[in-house]
Amino acid sequence: MALKETLANDQSKALSDGRIAGPMPWVIAIMVFLTILAGAAGIAMFDSASQNNEQLARKMTVQILEEDPIARQTQRQQVRDYLQNLPQVESVRALSDEEVAELLEPWLGTNSNIGDSASNLIPLPAIIDVELKQVANKALTDTLLRELRPISSSVRADTQESWVAPLYDVMQSLIILILGLVILLAAATAATVVLAVRSALDTHRSTLDIMHLMGSTDSQISRLFQRRVAVDAIFGGTVGFAIGCITIWLLSMQISGLSSGIVGQISMPCYGWIILALIPLMMGFLSIYMARWTVQRAMKKIL
């Protein structure tokens, strides 16, 4: 019995000094770090897409393409008053000419010939932002246009969801790609553990044979490897999670400073941090399970 305990202690010490204890924690740290970054990107984009889709689905832009500035201002006020009295409309906001010119500035420049003066070539349209109480579908848009035609024959209506939809299709594709990346990283972590455990088994084959002769079971031997892998997984997971959180925080500070619409609204929700905190735990459990599975399978082949 004393000899068996001595051999077990010797095996545990050998595992601590062996190849598993070398690069293994750092490999797990790198995998957890990359998984944290990928998971954070996927969660942030999913949350942003969900919130913006819900908001944009209820928004509509009404334009009045009247060349006469006096008639255009009159029609803008009449259309605004009419929309405010509709039961399906939540809020209405008419943009000033200065705001419209600022919106056109990225495409036409600051010195472009736009405006209502005689020297300018392009008249400014009247734009009214409308937020509805329901989704702005095509049927509702066509109904509003028919009701607004008597006020202005040049009125147009566009839903913001129509021109933002391609962007969200790309975001959904990226979310699926990120999910696949997370799965691949988990598979790579499992494969790394398997290779490291197999290498350690080959290194300590003679010691394992003696332990078998002394009556040690496969479960007792696998627990030695599980213990070592668990220590490596805890250390690597903690390091990877800490570095990943610091990186996400720094990136979020830079993104929050952007004023580019949808990109500037991307942020990590509260539930996202909980999901990220589960990643090192899941990686640890996966590593321990793969270590146990590898040892038990190898023991059957040895016997």
PAZAPA-4460 file (N, C-alpha, C; in steps of 0.05 Angstrom, whole numbers, plus 32768, in hexadecimal, padded with zeros to 4 digits):
% residues 303
    n_x    n_y    n_z   ca_x   ca_y   ca_z    c_x    c_y    c_z   seq   type   mol
   8011   7FE8   8000   8000   8000   8000   8011   8019   8000     1      M     A
   8027   8018   8010   8039   802F   8011   8047   8033   7FF7     2      A     A
   804D   801D   7FE9   805A   801F   7FCF   8048   802B   7FBB     3      L     A
   802E   8024   7FBC   801A   802F   7FAA   8018   804D   7FAE     4      K     A
   8017   8056   7FC7   8015   8073   7FCC   802E   8081   7FC3     5      E     A
   8045   8074   7FC7   805E   8080   7FBD   805E   8084   7F9F     6      T     A
   8055   806F   7F91   8053   8070   7F74   8040   8086   7F6B     7      L     A
   8029   8088   7F79   8015   809C   7F72   8021   80B8   7F76     8      A     A
   802F   80BC   7F8C   803B   80D6   7F90   8051   80DC   7F7C     9      N     A
   8060   80C7   7F74   8074   80CA   7F60   8068   80D2   7F45    10      D     A
   8051   80C4   7F3F   8043   80CB   7F25   8038   80E7   7F25    11      Q     A
   802D   80EF   7F3C   8022   810B   7F3E   8038   811F   7F3A    12      S     A
   8050   811A   7F47   8066   812C   7F44   8071   812D   7F27    13      K     A
   8071   8115   7F1B   807A   8114   7EFF   8068   8123   7EED    14      A     A
   804E   8122   7EF2   803B   8131   7EE1   803F   814F   7EE6    15      L     A
   8045   8157   7EFF   8049   8173   7F04   8062   817E   7EF6    16      S     A
   8076   816C   7EF3   808E   8175   7EE6   808F   816E   7EC8    17      D     A
   807A   8161   7EBF   807B   8156   7EA4   8071   816A   7E8F    18      G     A
   8069   8160   7E78   8063   8171   7E62   8048   817E   7E65    19      R     A
   8036   8172   7E74   801C   817F   7E78   801F   819A   7E87    20      I     A
   8031   819A   7E9B   8034   81B2   7EAB   8044   81C8   7E9D    21      A     A
   804F   81C2   7E85   805F   81D6   7E76   804E   81EA   7E68    22      G     A
   804A   81E6   7E4E   803A   81FA   7E3E   801C   81F7   7E41    23      P     A
   8013   81E2   7E4E   7FF6   81DD   7E4F   7FE6   81F5   7E5B    24      M     A
   7FED   8200   7E72   7FDE   8217   7E7D   7FDC   822F   7E6A    25      P     A
   7FF3   8234   7E5C   7FF3   824B   7E4A   7FE3   8246   7E31    26      W     A
   7FE3   822D   7E27   7FD2   8226   7E11   7FB4   822A   7E18    27      V     A
   7FAD   8221   7E30   7F91   8225   7E39   7F8B   8243   7E3C    28      I     A
   7F9E   8252   7E46   7F9B   826F   7E4A   7F96   827D   7E2F    29      A     A
   7FA5   8275   7E1A   7FA2   8281   7E00   7F87   8279   7DF4    30      I     A
   7F7F   8260   7DF7   7F65   8257   7DED   7F4E   8266   7DFB    31      M     A
   7F50   8269   7E15   7F3B   8277   7E24   7F3A   8294   7E1C    32      V     A
   7F51   82A0   7E18   7F53   82BD   7E10   7F45   82C0   7DF5    33      F     A
   7F4C   82AF   7DE1   7F40   82B2   7DC7   7F22   82AC   7DC8    34      L     A
   7F1A   8299   7DD8   7EFD   8293   7DDB   7EEE   82AA   7DE8    35      T     A
   7EFA   82B7   7DFB   7EEE   82CE   7E08   7EEA   82E4   7DF4    36      I     A
   7EFE   82EA   7DE4   7EFC   82FF   7DD0   7EE6   82F8   7DBB    37      L     A
   7EE6   82E0   7DB1   7ED2   82D7   7D9E   7EB6   82D8   7DAA    38      A     A
   7EB4   82CE   7DC2   7E9A   82CE   7DCF   7E8F   82EA   7DD4    39      G     A
   7EA1   82FC   7DDD   7E99   8317   7DE2   7E90   8325   7DC9    40      A     A
   7E9E   8321   7DB3   7E96   832D   7D99   7E7A   8322   7D90    41      A     A
   7E76   8308   7D93   7E5C   82FD   7D8B   7E45   8307   7D9D    42      G     A
   7E4A   8308   7DB7   7E35   8311   7DC9   7E2E   832F   7DC5    43      I     A
   7E43   833F   7DC1   7E3E   835C   7DBD   7E2F   8361   7DA3    44      A     A
   7E37   8353   7D8E   7E2A   8357   7D74   7E0D   834D   7D75    45      M     A
   7E09   8336   7D83   7DEE   832B   7D85   7DDC   833F   7D94    46      F     A
   7DE6   8349   7DAA   7DD6   835C   7DBB   7DD0   8376   7DAB    47      D     A
   7DE4   8380   7D9D   7DE0   8398   7D8E   7DCD   8394   7D77    48      S     A
   7DCF   837D   7D69   7DBD   8378   7D53   7DA0   8375   7D5D    49      A     A
   7D9D   8367   7D74   7D82   8363   7D7E   7D75   837E   7D86    50      S     A
   7D84   838F   7D94   7D78   83A8   7D9D   7D73   83BB   7D85    51      Q     A
   7D86   83BD   7D73   7D82   83CF   7D5C   7D6D   83C6   7D49    52      N     A
   7D6B   83AC   7D45   7D56   83A2   7D33   7D3A   83A9   7D3E    53      N     A
   7D37   83A6   7D58   7D1D   83AD   7D65   7D17   83CA   7D62    54      E     A
   7D2C   83DB   7D65   7D27   83F8   7D63   7D23   8401   7D46    55      Q     A
   7D34   83F7   7D34   7D32   8400   7D18   7D19   83F6   7D0B    56      L     A
   7D0E   83DF   7D14   7CF6   83D4   7D08   7CDE   83E6   7D0C    57      A     A
   7CE0   83F8   7D1F   7CC9   840B   7D24   7CCF   8427   7D1B    58      R     A
   7CE4   842B   7D0C   7CEB   8446   7D03   7CE7   8449   7CE5    59      K     A
   7CE0   8462   7CDE   7CDB   8468   7CC2   7CE5   8485   7CBC    60      M     A
   7CEE   8489   7CA4   7CF8   84A3   7C9C   7CE5   84AD   7C85    61      T     A
   7CD9   84C5   7C89   7CC7   84D1   7C75   7CD7   84E8   7C69    62      V     A
   7CD8   84E9   7C4E   7CE6   84FE   7C40   7CD2   850D   7C2E    63      Q     A
   7CD7   8527   7C2C   7CC7   8538   7C1A   7CDA   8545   7C07    64      I     A
   7CD8   853D   7BED   7CEA   8545   7BD8   7CDE   855C   7BC8    65      L     A
   7CD9   8572   7BD6   7CCD   858A   7BCA   7CE3   859F   7BC5    66      E     A
   7CE4   85A9   7BAC   7CF9   85BC   7BA5   7CF4   85D8   7BB1    67      E     A
   7CDB   85E1   7BB3   7CD5   85FB   7BBE   7CD9   85FA   7BDC    68      D     A
   7CEB   860A   7BE7   7CF1   8609   7C04   7CD9   8611   7C15    69      P     A
   7CCA   8624   7C0C   7CB3   862D   7C1C   7C9E   8617   7C1D    70      I     A
   7C98   860B   7C05   7C84   85F6   7C04   7C8E   85DD   7C14    71      A     A
   7CA8   85D8   7C12   7CB3   85C1   7C20   7CB0   85C4   7C3F    72      R     A
   7CB6   85DC   7C49   7CB3   85E0   7C66   7C96   85DE   7C6F    73      Q     A
   7C84   85E8   7C5E   7C67   85E6   7C65   7C5E   85C8   7C65    74      T     A
   7C66   85BA   7C50   7C5F   859D   7C4F   7C6C   858D   7C66    75      Q     A
   7C84   8595   7C6D   7C92   8586   7C83   7C82   858A   7C9D    76      R     A
   7C79   85A2   7CA2   7C69   85A7   7CBA   7C4E   8598   7CB9    77      Q     A
   7C41   8598   7CA2   7C28   858B   7CA0   7C2B   856C   7CA3    78      Q     A
   7C3F   8561   7C96   7C44   8544   7C98   7C4A   853D   7CB5    79      V     A
   7C5B   854E   7CC2   7C62   8548   7CDE   7C49   8549   7CF0    80      R     A
   7C38   855D   7CEC   7C1F   855F   7CFD   7C0D   8547   7CF8    81      D     A
   7C0B   853F   7CDE   7BFA   8528   7CD8   7C04   850E   7CE4    82      Y     A
   7C1E   850A   7CE3   7C29   84F1   7CEE   7C26   84F0   7D0C    83      L     A
   7C29   8507   7D19   7C27   8508   7D36   7C0B   84FF   7D40    84      Q     A
   7BF7   8503   7D30   7BDC   84FD   7D38   7BD4   84E0   7D32    85      N     A
   7BE5   84D1   7D25   7BDF   84B5   7D1E   7BE2   84A3   7D37    86      L     A
   7BD0   8491   7D3C   7BD2   8480   7D54   7BE9   846C   7D53    87      P     A
   7BF2   8464   7D3B   7C08   8451   7D39   7C24   845E   7D3B    88      Q     A
   7C25   8478   7D3E   7C3E   8487   7D3F   7C45   848D   7D5C    89      V     A
   7C5E   8486   7D63   7C68   848B   7D7E   7C73   84A7   7D81    90      E     A
   7C85   84AF   7D6F   7C91   84CA   7D70   7C98   84D3   7D54    91      S     A
   7C9A   84ED   7D50   7CA1   84F9   7D36   7CB5   850F   7D3B    92      V     A
   7CCA   8510   7D2B   7CDE   8525   7D2D   7CE6   852E   7D11    93      R     A
   7CE2   8548   7D0C   7CE9   8554   7CF2   7D05   855F   7CF4    94      A     A
   7D17   8557   7CE2   7D33   8561   7CE2   7D34   857C   7CD6    95      L     A
   7D45   858D   7CE1   7D49   85A8   7CD6   7D5A   85A6   7CBD    96      S     A
   7D5B   85BC   7CAE   7D6C   85BC   7C96   7D8A   85B9   7C9C    97      D     A
   7D92   85C4   7CB3   7DAE   85C1   7CBB   7DB5   85A3   7CC1    98      E     A
   7DA2   8595   7CCE   7DA6   8579   7CD4   7DA7   8568   7CBA    99      E     A
   7D96   856F   7CA7   7D96   8560   7C8E   7DB0   8565   7C7F   100      V     A
   7DBA   857E   7C7F   7DD3   8584   7C72   7DEA   8575   7C7F   101      A     A
   7DE9   8572   7C9A   7DFE   8564   7CA8   7DFD   8546   7CA1   102      E     A
   7DE5   853B   7C9D   7DE3   851F   7C95   7DEE   851A   7C79   103      L     A
   7DEB   852E   7C67   7DF5   852B   7C4C   7E13   8532   7C49   104      L     A
   7E1E   853D   7C5E   7E3A   8546   7C5C   7E4E   8530   7C56   105      E     A
   7E4C   8518   7C62   7E5F   8503   7C5B   7E60   84FB   7C3E   106      P     A
   7E49   84FF   7C30   7E47   84F7   7C13   7E4C   850F   7C01   107      W     A
   7E42   8526   7C08   7E44   853D   7BF6   7E58   8552   7BFE   108      L     A
   7E63   854F   7C16   7E78   8562   7C20   7E6C   857B   7C2C   109      G     A
   7E7D   858B   7C37   7E74   85A4   7C44   7E70   85BB   7C31   110      T     A
   7E7E   85BA   7C1A   7E7C   85D0   7C07   7E6B   85C9   7BEF   111      N     A
   7E5A   85B5   7BF2   7E4A   85AD   7BDB   7E33   85C1   7BD6   112      S     A
   7E29   85BF   7BBE   7E14   85D2   7BB6   7DF8   85C7   7BBE   113      N     A
   7DF4   85C7   7BD8   7DDA   85BE   7BE2   7DCD   85D4   7BF3   114      I     A
   7DB4   85D5   7BF3   7DA6   85E9   7C03   7D8F   85F6   7BF3   115      G     A
   7D84   860B   7BFE   7D6D   8617   7BF1   7D73   8632   7BE4   116      D     A
   7D8C   863B   7BE5   7D93   8654   7BD8   7D94   8650   7BB9   117      S     A
   7D93   8667   7BAB   7D93   8665   7B8E   7DAD   865B   7B82   118      A     A
   7DC3   865E   7B91   7DDD   8656   7B87   7DE1   8638   7B8A   119      S     A
   7DD1   862B   7B9A   7DD5   860E   7B9F   7DC5   85FE   7B8B   120      N     A
   7DD0   85E7   7B84   7DC4   85D6   7B6F   7DB2   85C0   7B7A   121      L     A
   7DB6   85B8   7B92   7DA7   85A1   7B9D   7D97   85AB   7BB5   122      I     A
   7D7C   85AA   7BB3   7D6B   85B3   7BCA   7D6C   859D   7BE0   123      P     A
   7D69   85A6   7BF9   7D69   8594   7C0F   7D4D   8587   7C12   124      L     A
   7D4B   856D   7C16   7D31   8561   7C1B   7D29   8566   7C38   125      P     A
   7D10   8564   7C3D   7D05   8565   7C59   7D04   8548   7C63   126      A     A
   7D0F   8543   7C7B   7D11   8528   7C86   7D03   8528   7CA1   127      I     A
   7CF2   8514   7CA5   7CE4   8511   7CBE   7CE8   84F4   7CC9   128      I     A
   7CF3   84F2   7CE1   7CF6   84D8   7CEE   7CDD   84D0   7CFC   129      D     A
   7CD4   84B8   7CF7   7CBB   84AE   7D03   7CC1   8494   7D12   130      V     A
   7CB8   8493   7D2B   7CB9   847A   7D3A   7C9D   846F   7D3E   131      E     A
   7C98   8457   7D35   7C7E   844B   7D37   7C7B   843A   7D50   132      L     A
   7C62   8433   7D56   7C5C   8421   7D6C   7C5D   8404   7D64   133      K     A
   7C60   83FF   7D4A   7C61   83E4   7D40   7C76   83E2   7D2B   134      Q     A
   7C7B   83CA   7D20   7C8F   83C6   7D0C   7C87   83D5   7CF2   135      V     A
   7C9A   83E3   7CE6   7C94   83F2   7CCE   7C96   83E0   7CB6   136      A     A
   7C80   83D1   7CB0   7C80   83BF   7C9A   7C78   83CE   7C80   137      N     A
   7C79   83C0   7C6A   7C72   83CD   7C50   7C55   83D6   7C4E   138      K     A
   7C43   83C6   7C5A   7C27   83CE   7C58   7C22   83E8   7C67   139      A     A
   7C2E   83EB   7C7F   7C2A   8404   7C8E   7C37   841C   7C7F   140      L     A
   7C4F   8417   7C73   7C5C   842D   7C65   7C4B   8436   7C4D   141      T     A
   7C40   8423   7C3E   7C30   842B   7C27   7C17   843A   7C30   142      D     A
   7C0B   8432   7C46   7BF3   843F   7C50   7BF9   845C   7C58   143      T     A
   7C10   8460   7C66   7C17   847B   7C6D   7C1D   848D   7C55   144      L     A
   7C2A   8481   7C41   7C30   8491   7C29   7C16   849A   7C1B   145      L     A
   7C02   8488   7C19   7BE9   848F   7C0D   7BDB   84A6   7C1C   146      R     A
   7BDE   84A5   7C37   7BD1   84BA   7C47   7BE0   84D5   7C45   147      E     A
   7BFA   84D4   7C3F   7C0A   84EC   7C3E   7C0B   84F8   7C22   148      L     A
   7C03   84E9   7C0E   7C04   84F4   7BF2   7BF5   850E   7BEF   149      R     A
   7BDC   8511   7BFB   7BCE   852A   7BF7   7BDD   8542   7C03   150      P     A
   7BEE   853D   7C17   7BFD   8554   7C23   7C15   855B   7C12   151      I     A
   7C23   8546   7C08   7C3B   854A   7BF8   7C3D   8534   7BE3   152      S     A
   7C3E   853C   7BCA   7C40   8528   7BB5   7C5C   851C   7BB3   153      S     A
   7C71   8529   7BBF   7C8C   8520   7BBD   7C95   8511   7BD6   154      S     A
   7C83   8509   7BE7   7C8A   84FC   7C00   7C94   84DF   7BFB   155      V     A
   7CA8   84D7   7C0A   7CB3   84BC   7C09   7CB6   84B1   7C25   156      R     A
   7CB5   8497   7C28   7CB7   848A   7C42   7CC9   8472   7C40   157      A     A
   7CDD   8470   7C51   7CEF   8459   7C52   7CF2   844F   7C6E   158      D     A
   7CF2   8435   7C71   7CF8   8429   7C8B   7D16   8425   7C8E   159      T     A
   7D20   842C   7CA6   7D3C   842A   7CAB   7D46   840D   7CAB   160      Q     A
   7D33   83FB   7CB0   7D3B   83DE   7CB1   7D43   83D5   7C95   161      E     A
   7D38   83E1   7C80   7D3E   83D8   7C65   7D5B   83DB   7C5D   162      S     A
   7D67   83F2   7C65   7D83   83F7   7C5D   7D97   83ED   7C71   163      W     A
   7D8D   83E7   7C8A   7D9F   83DC   7C9E   7D9F   83BD   7C9D   164      V     A
   7D8B   83B2   7C91   7D88   8394   7C90   7DA1   8386   7C86   165      A     A
   7DAE   838F   7C70   7DC6   8381   7C67   7DDD   8381   7C7B   166      P     A
   7DDF   8397   7C8B   7DF3   8398   7C9F   7DEE   8383   7CB5   167      L     A
   7DD5   8380   7CBD   7DCF   836C   7CD1   7DD1   8350   7CC7   168      Y     A
   7DCD   834C   7CAD   7DD2   8332   7CA2   7DEF   832A   7CA4   169      D     A
   7E01   833E   7C9F   7E1D   833A   7CA3   7E24   8334   7CC0   170      V     A
   7E17   8342   7CD3   7E1C   833E   7CEF   7E13   8322   7CF8   171      M     A
   7DFD   8319   7CED   7DF4   82FE   7CF4   7E07   82E9   7CE9   172      Q     A
   7E12   82EE   7CD1   7E25   82DB   7CC7   7E3F   82DB   7CD8   173      S     A
   7E47   82F2   7CE1   7E5E   82F4   7CF3   7E59   82E5   7D0D   174      L     A
   7E41   82E8   7D18   7E3A   82DA   7D31   7E3D   82BC   7D2E   175      I     A
   7E32   82B2   7D17   7E35   8295   7D12   7E52   828D   7D0E   176      I     A
   7E61   829E   7D01   7E7E   8298   7CFE   7E8C   8298   7D19   177      L     A
   7E85   82AA   7D2A   7E92   82AB   7D45   7E8A   8293   7D55   178      I     A
   7E71   828A   7D53   7E69   8272   7D61   7E79   825A   7D58   179      L     A
   7E7D   8258   7D3E   7E8D   8242   7D33   7EAA   8244   7D3D   180      G     A
   7EB4   825D   7D40   7ED0   8261   7D4A   7ED2   8258   7D67   181      L     A
   7EBE   825E   7D77   7EBE   8255   7D93   7EBE   8237   7D95   182      V     A
   7EAF   822A   7D84   7EAE   820C   7D84   7EC9   8201   7D7B   183      I     A
   7ED6   820E   7D67   7EF0   8204   7D5F   7F05   8208   7D75   184      L     A
   7F04   821E   7D83   7F17   8223   7D99   7F13   820F   7DAF   185      L     A
   7EFA   8208   7DB5   7EF5   81F3   7DC9   7F00   81D8   7DC0   186      A     A
   7EFC   81D2   7DA6   7F07   81B9   7D9B   7F25   81B9   7D9C   187      A     A
   7F31   81D0   7D96   7F4F   81D2   7D97   7F59   81CE   7DB3   188      A     A
   7F4B   81D9   7DC7   7F53   81D5   7DE3   7F51   81B8   7DEB   189      T     A
   7F3B   81AB   7DE3   7F38   818E   7DE9   7F4E   817E   7DDC   190      A     A
   7F55   8184   7DC3   7F6A   8176   7DB5   7F85   817A   7DC2   191      A     A
   7F8A   8193   7DCB   7FA3   8198   7DD9   7FA6   8188   7DF3   192      T     A
   7F91   8186   7E02   7F91   8177   7E1A   7F96   8159   7E14   193      V     A
   7F89   814F   7E00   7F8D   8133   7DF8   7FAA   812D   7DF1   194      V     A
   7FB5   813F   7DE1   7FD1   813B   7DD9   7FE4   813D   7DF0   195      L     A
   7FDF   8150   7E02   7FF1   8153   7E1A   7FEF   813B   7E2C   196      A     A
   7FD7   8131   7E31   7FD3   811A   7E42   7FDF   8101   7E36   197      V     A
   7FDC   80FD   7E1C   7FE8   80E6   7E0E   8006   80E7   7E10   198      R     A
   8012   80FF   7E0E   802E   8102   7E10   8038   80FB   7E2C   199      S     A
   8028   8104   7E40   8030   80FD   7E5C   802D   80DF   7E61   200      A     A
   8019   80D3   7E55   8015   80B6   7E59   802D   80A6   7E4D   201      L     A
   8036   80AF   7E35   804D   80A1   7E29   8066   80A6   7E3A   202      D     A
   8068   80BD   7E46   8080   80C3   7E55   8081   80B2   7E6F   203      T     A
   806A   80AD   7E7B   8069   809F   7E95   805D   8083   7E92   204      H     A
   8061   8077   7E7B   8055   805D   7E76   8060   8048   7E8A   205      R     A
   8079   8048   7E90   8085   8034   7EA3   8079   8038   7EBF   206      S     A
   8076   8050   7EC7   806A   8055   7EE2   804E   804C   7EE3   207      T     A
   803F   8050   7ECE   8023   8047   7ECD   8021   8029   7ECD   208      L     A
   8033   801B   7EC0   8033   7FFE   7EC0   8037   7FF3   7EDC   209      D     A
   804A   8000   7EEB   804F   7FF7   7F06   8037   7FFC   7F18   210      I     A
   802A   8013   7F14   8013   801A   7F24   7FFC   8006   7F1F   211      M     A
   7FF9   7FFD   7F06   7FE5   7FE9   7F00   7FEC   7FCF   7F0E   212      H     A
   8005   7FC7   7F0E   800D   7FAF   7F1B   8008   7FB0   7F39   213      L     A
   800A   7FC8   7F45   8005   7FCB   7F61   7FE8   7FCE   7F68   214      M     A
   7FD6   7FCD   7F54   7FB9   7FCE   7F59   7FAC   7FE8   7F55   215      G     A
   7FB9   7FFC   7F4A   7FAC   8016   7F44   7F98   8013   7F2E   216      S     A
   7F81   8020   7F31   7F6C   801E   7F1C   7F6F   8035   7F08   217      T     A
   7F60   8032   7EF2   7F61   8046   7EDE   7F56   8061   7EE8   218      D     A
   7F42   805F   7EFA   7F37   8078   7F05   7F4B   8087   7F17   219      S     A
   7F5B   8078   7F26   7F6F   8084   7F37   7F85   8092   7F26   220      Q     A
   7F8D   8084   7F10   7FA1   8090   7EFF   7F96   80A9   7EF0   221      I     A
   7F7D   80A7   7EE7   7F71   80BD   7ED8   7F6E   80D5   7EEA   222      S     A
   7F69   80D1   7F04   7F66   80E7   7F17   7F80   80F7   7F19   223      R     A
   7F97   80E9   7F17   7FB0   80F7   7F18   7FB3   810B   7F01   224      L     A
   7FAB   8102   7EE9   7FAC   8113   7ED2   7F97   8129   7ED4   225      F     A
   7F80   8122   7EDD   7F6B   8136   7EE0   7F73   814D   7EF3   226      Q     A
   7F80   8145   7F09   7F89   8159   7F1C   7F9C   816D   7F10   227      R     A
   7FAF   8162   7F00   7FC3   8173   7EF4   7FB7   8185   7EDF   228      R     A
   7FA5   8179   7ECF   7F98   8189   7EBA   7F86   819E   7EC6   229      V     A
   7F79   8197   7EDD   7F67   81AB   7EEA   7F77   81C3   7EF3   230      A     A
   7F8F   81BE   7EFF   7FA0   81D5   7F08   7FA8   81E6   7EF0   231      V     A
   7FB0   81D8   7EDA   7FB8   81E8   7EC2   7FA0   81F7   7EB7   232      D     A
   7F88   81EB   7EB6   7F71   81F8   7EAB   7F68   8210   7EBC   233      A     A
   7F6A   820D   7ED7   7F63   8224   7EE8   7F76   823B   7EE4   234      I     A
   7F90   8235   7EE3   7FA3   824A   7EDF   7FA0   8257   7EC4   235      F     A
   7FA0   8246   7EAF   7F9D   8251   7E94   7F83   825F   7E8F   236      G     A
   7F6D   8254   7E9A   7F53   8262   7E96   7F52   827C   7EA4   237      G     A
   7F5E   827E   7EBC   7F5E   8298   7ECA   7F6E   82AD   7EBC   238      T     A
   7F86   82A5   7EB2   7F97   82B8   7EA4   7F89   82C1   7E8A   239      V     A
   7F7F   82AD   7E7A   7F72   82B4   7E61   7F59   82C6   7E65   240      G     A
   7F49   82C0   7E7A   7F31   82CF   7E80   7F38   82EC   7E88   241      F     A
   7F4D   82EF   7E99   7F55   8309   7EA2   7F5F   831B   7E8B   242      A     A
   7F70   830F   7E7A   7F7B   831F   7E63   7F64   8325   7E4F   243      I     A
   7F52   8312   7E4B   7F3C   8316   7E39   7F2A   832C   7E43   244      G     A
   7F23   832D   7E5D   7F12   8342   7E67   7F1F   835D   7E65   245      C     A
   7F39   835F   7E6A   7F47   8378   7E68   7F47   8382   7E4B   246      I     A
   7F4B   836F   7E38   7F4A   8376   7E1C   7F2F   8380   7E13   247      T     A
   7F1A   8372   7E1C   7EFE   837A   7E15   7EF8   8396   7E20   248      I     A
   7F01   839B   7E39   7EFC   83B5   7E45   7F0A   83CB   7E36   249      W     A
   7F22   83C7   7E2D   7F31   83DB   7E1E   7F23   83E0   7E03   250      L     A
   7F1A   83CA   7DF6   7F0D   83CD   7DDC   7EF2   83DC   7DDF   251      L     A
   7EE4   83D5   7DF5   7EC9   83E2   7DF9   7ECC   8400   7DFE   252      S     A
   7EE2   8408   7E0B   7EE7   8424   7E0F   7EEB   8433   7DF5   253      M     A
   7EFA   8426   7DE2   7EFE   8432   7DC8   7EE5   8433   7DB7   254      Q     A
   7ED5   841D   7DB8   7EBD   841C   7DA8   7EA8   8430   7DB2   255      I     A
   7EA7   8433   7DCD   7E93   8446   7DD8   7E99   8463   7DCF   256      S     A
   7EB2   8468   7DC8   7EB9   8483   7DBF   7EB2   8489   7DA2   257      G     A
   7EA9   8474   7D94   7EA2   8478   7D78   7E86   8483   7D76   258      L     A
   7E81   8492   7D61   7E67   849E   7D5C   7E5B   8494   7D42   259      S     A
   7E63   847C   7D3A   7E5B   8472   7D20   7E43   8460   7D22   260      S     A
   7E2E   8469   7D2F   7E14   845C   7D2F   7E15   8441   7D3C   261      G     A
   7E10   842C   7D2C   7E0D   8411   7D36   7E26   8407   7D43   262      I     A
   7E3E   840D   7D37   7E57   8404   7D43   7E5B   8410   7D5F   263      V     A
   7E54   8429   7D62   7E57   8436   7D7C   7E44   842C   7D91   264      G     A
   7E2F   841E   7D88   7E1B   8414   7D9B   7E22   83F7   7DA4   265      Q     A
   7E36   83EB   7D99   7E3E   83D0   7DA1   7E4A   83D1   7DBC   266      I     A
   7E40   83C1   7DCF   7E4A   83C0   7DEA   7E44   83A4   7DF5   267      S     A
   7E52   839E   7E0B   7E4E   8384   7E18   7E37   8385   7E2C   268      M     A
   7E22   8376   7E29   7E0C   8376   7E3D   7E15   8368   7E56   269      P     A
   7E04   836C   7E6B   7E0B   8360   7E85   7E0C   8342   7E84   270      C     A
   7DF8   8336   7E76   7DF8   8319   7E75   7E10   830E   7E65   271      Y     A
   7E1C   831F   7E54   7E33   8316   7E45   7E4B   8310   7E57   272      G     A
   7E4E   8320   7E6C   7E65   831B   7E7E   7E61   8300   7E8D   273      W     A
   7E48   82FA   7E93   7E43   82E0   7EA0   7E4A   82C9   7E8E   274      I     A
   7E43   82CC   7E74   7E49   82B7   7E61   7E67   82B4   7E5E   275      I     A
   7E75   82CB   7E5D   7E92   82CA   7E5A   7EA0   82BD   7E72   276      L     A
   7E94   82C2   7E8A   7EA0   82B6   7EA2   7E9D   8298   7EA2   277      A     A
   7E89   828E   7E93   7E85   8271   7E92   7E99   8263   7E7E   278      L     A
   7EA6   8273   7E6D   7EB8   8267   7E59   7ED0   8259   7E66   279      I     A
   7EDF   8266   7E78   7EF5   8257   7E84   7EEC   823F   7E94   280      P     A
   7ED4   8240   7EA0   7ECA   8228   7EAF   7EC4   8212   7E9B   281      L     A
   7EB7   8218   7E85   7EB1   8203   7E71   7ECB   81F8   7E65   282      M     A
   7EDF   8209   7E60   7EF8   81FF   7E56   7F06   81ED   7E6A   283      M     A
   7F04   81F4   7E84   7F0F   81E3   7E99   7F02   81C8   7E9A   284      G     A
   7EE8   81C8   7E9A   7ED9   81AE   7E9B   7EDF   819D   7E82   285      F     A
   7EE1   81AB   7E6B   7EE7   819D   7E53   7F03   8190   7E54   286      L     A
   7F16   819F   7E5E   7F32   8195   7E61   7F33   817D   7E73   287      S     A
   7F25   817F   7E8A   7F26   8169   7E9E   7F18   8150   7E92   288      I     A
   7F02   8154   7E84   7EF4   813E   7E78   7F05   8130   7E63   289      Y     A
   7F12   8141   7E52   7F23   8135   7E3D   7F3B   8127   7E48   290      M     A
   7F46   8131   7E5E   7F5C   8123   7E6B   7F53   8108   7E76   291      A     A
   7F3D   8107   7E83   7F32   80EE   7E8E   7F2C   80DA   7E77   292      R     A
   7F1F   80E4   7E62   7F18   80D3   7E4C   7F31   80C7   7E3E   293      W     A
   7F46   80D8   7E3B   7F5E   80CF   7E2E   7F6D   80BA   7E3F   294      T     A
   7F6E   80BE   7E59   7F7C   80AB   7E6A   7F6E   8090   7E6B   295      V     A
   7F54   8091   7E6F   7F45   8078   7E70   7F46   8069   7E56   296      Q     A
   7F45   8077   7E3F   7F47   8069   7E26   7F63   805D   7E22   297      R     A
   7F78   806C   7E2A   7F93   8062   7E28   7F98   804A   7E3A   298      A     A
   7F8C   804B   7E52   7F8F   8034   7E65   7F83   801A   7E5A   299      M     A
   7F6D   801D   7E4C   7F61   8005   7E40   7F73   7FF9   7E2B   300      K     A
   7F80   800A   7E1C   7F92   8000   7E07   7FAB   7FF3   7E13   301      K     A
   7FB4   7FFF   7E2A   7FCC   7FF3   7E37   7FC6   7FD7   7E42   302      I     A
   7FAF   7FD5   7E4E   7FA7   7FBC   7E5A   7F9F   7FA8   7E44   303      L     A
***
